Amino acid sequence: MENKGEQISIEKGVKQGDPLSPKLFIAVLECVFRNLDGSKNDICVLGHHLSHLRFADDIIMFAKSAKELEQMMQSLAYESKKCGLQINANKTKVMTNSTQRPVKVFGQQIDYIQEYVYLGKQVSFNKNSIKEEVNRRINSTWKKYWLHGDILKGDYHLKLKKIVMDT
């Protein structure tokens, strides 16, 4: 039989880089989202109703209007604050395929952007976005190549060059 022990006072959290840190963060964020009612603000994508996408601390929220988005973000900020988390307004951005209307969270204006990179893929409403994405990836690949150019072009064993290239 399980017994409750004495209450433990927590004075410090886990350090950044600790393997437990992302798991704790994801668990707390899951709790935050369970307390949100996103069902009334979702959009239908291929028969699935979505209000947001999450990957670790990268969150995308979907809304039909700036007003709905602002309400969703305010709710997220409020629920997050209860758990000791806060939204970084400097890193938070809004993108729309419609008219840009002001969106504020806790009184802070959120900036609009035309494109962003989410999980390694550039997202944009621009009709040339596929061409831009291909060029972005080509440029990124060349930057990585030249970052290790001294190894790849140097007098190193071919096996080492292959490992660097594969990485």
Secondary structure by P-SEA (a helix, b strand, c coil): ccccccbbbbcccccccccaaaaaaaaaaaaaaaaccccccccccccccccccccccbbbbbbccaaaaaaaaaaaaaaaaaaccccccccbbbbccccccccccccbbbbbbccccccccccccccaaaaaaaaaaaaaaaaaaaaccccccccccaaaaaaaaac
